Amino acid sequence: MSVYTTVTPEALEPWLARYDIGRLVALKGIAAGVTNTNYFVTTTQGRYVLTLFEALQLDELPFYLNLTHHLSRHGVAVAGPVADRTDQFASMLAGKPACLVHCLPGTDVSAPTPAQCAQVGAMLASMHIAGDTFPMSMPNPRGPHWWSVTAAAVYPFMAPADAALLRDELHLQNSHRYAYLPRGIIHADLFRDNVLFDGEQISGFIDFYYACNDLLLYDLAIAVNDWAMLADGDIDNERARAFIDAYRAVRPLQQAEIEAWPLMLRAAAIRFWVSRLYDLHLPAAGELTYAKDPAAFQHVLERHRQRTDFWL
Amino acid sequence: MSVYTTVTPEALEPWLARYDIGRLVALKGIAAGVTNTNYFVTTTQGRYVLTLFEALQLDELPFYLNLTHHLSRHGVAVAGPVADRTDQFASMLAGKPACLVHCLPGTDVSAPTPAQCAQVGAMLASMHIAGDTFPMSMPNPRGPHWWSVTAAAVYPFMAPADAALLRDELHLQNSHRYAYLPRGIIHADLFRDNVLFDGEQISGFIDFYYACNDLLLYDLAIAVNDWAMLADGDIDNERARAFIDAYRAVRPLQQAEIEAWPLMLRAAAIRFWVSRLYDLHLPAAGELTYAKDPAAFQHVLERHRQRTDFWL
């Protein structure tokens, strides 16, 4: 349950008066999500998601909220934020930075079809292109340096063979420079639970709070690793190909990206293997989130090491 | 049928490449609307309405498109425009200024319930408040001066008693000054066909191409005259009261507005009686639109003259 901060209708109503979205009809906590507190807010005018940020500070929010506003303005289906009467997207509520975003219809899909993968791939490419004109930037706080520092903290908890694999892979990644690959705004966490479908039609991307500036190809690899992943950690070829082909039809890959692709898939697997190892072995004091299994991404990585077909 | 300018998929595709909304899947003309050419555009990413402006010039569009963008950003349910990669909302297509807006779900309602009237009234009040922070402005091209000039052109076509009524009403309006009433952004044409409902839930306001700066109370009167109008031109008390009460719950009326209300309802009726008389008797050469019956608003006006209860 992801309601860390309780908001009552009595506390919400005066805050809602900052906005032009009508009067409160219903308020309901949302169980999904592991970092922030979320509520469905229904007013006389529509349905919104209220987010209270449990870690991000008020002055860190403009990047994320202006970004989703920018993408929405350019026709990328995302849950855009609502501005209040002072034209701000966020302000304090119940002691936390808080914002309202439009509520997208639909739900996430746990077993995506190739057709759904293709829709996500095409939209991700549109997002990468639309990000070109976004004027703000944000370094990736979970890039290669973070992987190495975090890996050092979890080696003591790992089986020796697993630790050796991780060391070996980090060494390989650190010996490659991707500076010549196209960079831009990436979602950085476009897993199945961050895309909503309304029936067969994609309804939008959500949860941009890991978004940052990094390699576009890395974002594609993160998404393909999740969207095409089977229960055993292997990759479904049909879903992977549908995702990648649809992406390339909107944003063709450069030759340098095609060459970097096999290693990029491994980099994307390392990112989540490491963070899940950390969350499992070194949870923050009092953390209420459940740790996800790191082994899934270890399997993805091992399979990528053996692979000869990368769906290009 | 309101497709005055034909757009083929072949002509549309290169223009769509200006945007980040995916590739064209389907293109379909829209019969509704009397001024501009409209198409439904379905892409791999979503559904949009393409409008080609038959009268407005490209440099006249920023007011309307920035306005709907502003309202949408503030949570007022409107069909917001989509920006292209140069961050413009409009550009030329098939020789006409053209734009894409998000497609709202639902359809217009021809026989609104009191509950639907209340939703529209509340949203209109939100729109009036959200318009407060919109930085652009537009004088009303169809204000009292336009009524008088246009009435002079149609008197020769009218039955003497009707013409006398119109002269009398214009004289009365011209003898009143409303300069002290709250002004702001008004829709100025919020008839039933310009509001979409998705089931029982309001989905949004459309067609802001008469929007301008004028008296907020005048906008309320225009909307009430249409939303509460019965087939015989009388006003349904229950619908009128639901509309007005919901409006006032969001934006309370000032005492001066309450006093001006009976005459404002008549002003709003005059506006559409006059424009319909003009369209009927003096249609523009080659105009393809069908003229709506002016008599409906003459009846509304006559009923307002006899009324003692104005639902306040």
Interface residues (C-beta under 8 A of the other chain):
Chain A: Y19 D20 I21 G22 R23 T44 Q45 G46 Y48 H69 R73 H74 G75 V76 A77 G80 V82 A83 D84 R85 T86 D87 L100 H102 Q119 A122 M123 S126 M127 I129 A130 D132 T133 Q201 I202 A246 A249 V250
Chain B: Y19 D20 I21 G22 R23 T44 Q45 G46 Y48 H69 R73 H74 G75 V76 A77 G80 V82 A83 D84 R85 T86 D87 L100 H102 Q119 A122 M123 S126 M127 I129 A130 D132 T133 Q201 I202 A246 A249 V250
